[in-house]
């Protein structure tokens, strides 16, 4: 998850400083979708971890 987050932060930062003013809405939308995607990935990994049974 950390590489996804770092890549997303780099892409969003680049878009903020290199895009036209008219595209700031798309940058915000990309940030929102990145947050949703990373949150659901974290939730899924936590759910899998909790449901995994150990046979010791």
Backbone as a chain_set.jsonl record, in Angstrom:
{"seq": "XXXXXXXXXXXXXXXXXXXXXXXXXXXXXXXXXXXXXXXXXXXXXXXXXXXXXXXX", "coords": {"N": [[0.817, -1.193, 0.0], [2.008, 1.201, 0.646], [3.816, 1.899, -1.529], [1.839, 2.477, -3.469], [0.61, 4.7, -2.313], [2.739, 6.536, -2.193], [3.318, 6.83, -4.921], [0.893, 7.933, -5.789], [0.848, 10.351, -4.355], [3.059, 11.641, -5.475], [2.192, 11.893, -8.134], [-0.093, 13.515, -7.826], [1.037, 15.82, -6.698], [2.712, 16.599, -8.793], [0.767, 17.151, -10.738], [-0.553, 19.318, -9.575], [1.305, 21.416, -9.683], [1.983, 21.569, -12.362], [-0.175, 21.62, -14.11], [-2.845, 23.271, -15.927], [-4.916, 25.914, -14.634], [-7.582, 25.284, -15.005], [-7.796, 22.578, -14.699], [-7.75, 21.823, -12.063], [-9.914, 20.726, -10.707], [-9.987, 18.113, -11.653], [-7.627, 17.154, -10.56], [-8.263, 17.202, -7.854], [-10.334, 15.33, -7.886], [-8.871, 13.063, -8.646], [-7.286, 12.784, -6.372], [-9.255, 12.202, -4.462], [-10.276, 9.737, -5.427], [-7.951, 8.22, -5.238], [-7.575, 8.187, -2.47], [-9.904, 6.788, -1.706], [-9.436, 4.322, -3.003], [-7.029, 3.454, -1.749], [-7.932, 3.289, 0.88], [-9.925, 1.294, 0.745], [-8.304, -0.818, -0.008], [-6.707, -1.089, 2.277], [-8.708, -1.751, 4.135], [-9.613, -4.188, 3.056], [-7.291, -5.767, 3.284], [-7.007, -5.81, 6.054], [-9.376, -7.112, 6.78], [-8.991, -9.634, 5.59], [-6.778, -10.447, 7.065], [-7.883, -10.626, 9.65], [-9.78, -12.659, 9.308], [-8.325, -14.876, 8.709], [-7.426, -18.092, 9.638], [-5.415, -19.743, 12.014], [-3.573, -22.727, 12.166], [-2.17, -24.107, 14.438]], "CA": [[0.0, 0.0, 0.0], [2.86, 2.384, 0.721], [4.211, 2.358, -2.87], [0.686, 3.104, -4.122], [0.414, 6.016, -1.724], [3.833, 7.411, -2.62], [3.097, 7.131, -6.337], [-0.256, 8.838, -5.904], [1.232, 11.675, -3.858], [3.935, 12.236, -6.49], [1.38, 12.269, -9.297], [-0.954, 14.651, -7.474], [1.902, 16.994, -6.549], [3.122, 17.026, -10.134], [-0.387, 17.747, -11.409], [-0.879, 20.624, -8.979], [2.252, 22.446, -10.098], [2.262, 21.571, -13.795], [-1.398, 21.684, -14.915], [-3.544, 24.544, -16.059], [-5.86, 26.174, -13.543], [-8.881, 24.686, -15.3], [-7.769, 21.153, -14.41], [-7.623, 21.559, -10.625], [-11.009, 19.847, -10.309], [-9.581, 16.737, -11.945], [-6.605, 16.788, -9.577], [-8.999, 16.906, -6.629], [-11.022, 14.063, -8.116], [-7.858, 12.004, -8.603], [-6.933, 12.616, -4.969], [-10.37, 11.535, -3.773], [-10.295, 8.336, -5.84], [-6.763, 7.583, -4.666], [-7.878, 7.966, -1.057], [-10.897, 5.711, -1.626], [-8.787, 3.081, -3.386], [-6.097, 3.03, -0.702], [-8.708, 2.936, 2.073], [-10.547, -0.011, 0.548], [-7.217, -1.8, 0.012], [-6.363, -1.302, 3.683], [-9.821, -2.462, 4.757], [-9.603, -5.567, 2.565], [-6.17, -6.501, 3.877], [-7.316, -6.008, 7.467], [-10.42, -8.133, 6.848], [-8.358, -10.919, 5.299], [-5.93, -10.774, 8.219], [-8.725, -11.016, 10.775], [-10.516, -13.896, 9.02], [-7.396, -15.98, 8.499], [-7.321, -18.976, 10.8], [-4.121, -20.405, 12.149], [-3.662, -24.114, 12.572], [-0.928, -24.426, 15.157]], "C": [[0.865, 1.264, 0.0], [3.356, 2.817, -0.658], [3.058, 3.002, -3.647], [0.485, 4.52, -3.613], [1.493, 6.982, -2.179], [3.666, 7.806, -4.086], [1.952, 8.114, -6.538], [0.106, 10.249, -5.448], [2.157, 12.387, -4.85], [3.124, 12.713, -7.688], [0.512, 13.487, -8.993], [-0.126, 15.921, -7.334], [2.347, 17.508, -7.909], [1.971, 17.711, -10.858], [-0.702, 19.133, -10.863], [0.027, 21.709, -9.538], [2.446, 22.54, -11.597], [1.015, 21.697, -14.658], [-1.943, 23.104, -14.999], [-4.539, 24.696, -14.909], [-7.202, 25.492, -13.763], [-8.938, 23.208, -14.916], [-7.671, 20.832, -12.924], [-8.742, 20.67, -10.1], [-10.669, 18.384, -10.55], [-8.514, 16.255, -10.975], [-7.267, 16.428, -8.251], [-9.722, 15.57, -6.748], [-10.045, 12.889, -8.072], [-7.439, 11.737, -7.16], [-8.01, 11.874, -4.191], [-10.407, 10.044, -4.132], [-9.084, 7.567, -5.321], [-6.996, 7.257, -3.195], [-8.87, 6.815, -0.892], [-10.251, 4.368, -1.955], [-7.839, 2.569, -2.316], [-6.845, 2.618, 0.566], [-9.363, 1.563, 1.916], [-9.495, -1.122, 0.506], [-6.802, -2.111, 1.449], [-7.459, -2.082, 4.4], [-9.842, -3.932, 4.334], [-8.464, -6.367, 3.191], [-6.397, -6.752, 5.355], [-8.368, -7.098, 7.646], [-9.847, -9.521, 6.583], [-7.502, -11.363, 6.476], [-6.763, -11.268, 9.388], [-9.42, -12.348, 10.547], [-9.599, -15.094, 8.826], [-7.253, -16.786, 9.776], [-5.935, -19.606, 10.824], [-4.337, -21.822, 12.682], [-2.344, -24.525, 13.223], [-1.141, -25.55, 16.13]], "O": [[0.486, 2.278, -0.585], [3.323, 4.012, -0.949], [3.268, 3.958, -4.393], [0.22, 5.434, -4.393], [1.196, 8.129, -2.515], [3.848, 8.968, -4.45], [2.041, 9.021, -7.365], [-0.285, 11.23, -6.083], [2.049, 13.598, -5.041], [3.345, 13.812, -8.195], [0.4, 14.39, -9.821], [-0.538, 16.984, -7.798], [2.357, 18.715, -8.149], [2.168, 18.732, -11.517], [-1.08, 20.026, -11.622], [-0.437, 22.809, -9.836], [3.029, 23.516, -12.07], [1.15, 21.87, -15.869], [-1.552, 23.997, -14.247], [-4.946, 23.711, -14.293], [-7.888, 25.157, -12.798], [-10.028, 22.643, -14.818], [-7.521, 19.665, -12.564], [-8.537, 19.93, -9.137], [-11.019, 17.518, -9.748], [-8.493, 15.08, -10.606], [-6.875, 15.46, -7.601], [-9.719, 14.771, -5.811], [-10.364, 11.836, -7.518], [-7.257, 10.583, -6.772], [-7.707, 11.017, -3.36], [-10.551, 9.193, -3.255], [-9.192, 6.383, -5.0], [-6.649, 6.17, -2.734], [-8.687, 5.961, -0.026], [-10.492, 3.38, -1.262], [-7.841, 1.378, -2.005], [-6.425, 1.686, 1.252], [-9.356, 0.761, 2.85], [-9.763, -2.243, 0.936], [-6.571, -3.27, 1.794], [-7.164, -2.98, 5.19], [-10.064, -4.816, 5.161], [-8.655, -7.518, 3.583], [-6.017, -7.806, 5.864], [-8.266, -7.916, 8.559], [-10.186, -10.477, 7.281], [-7.508, -12.539, 6.839], [-6.386, -12.235, 10.05], [-9.631, -13.099, 11.5], [-10.076, -16.228, 8.784], [-6.996, -16.243, 10.85], [-5.369, -19.951, 9.787], [-5.185, -22.059, 13.542], [-1.519, -25.207, 12.615], [-0.206, -25.953, 16.822]]}, "num_chains": 1, "name": "protein.A"}
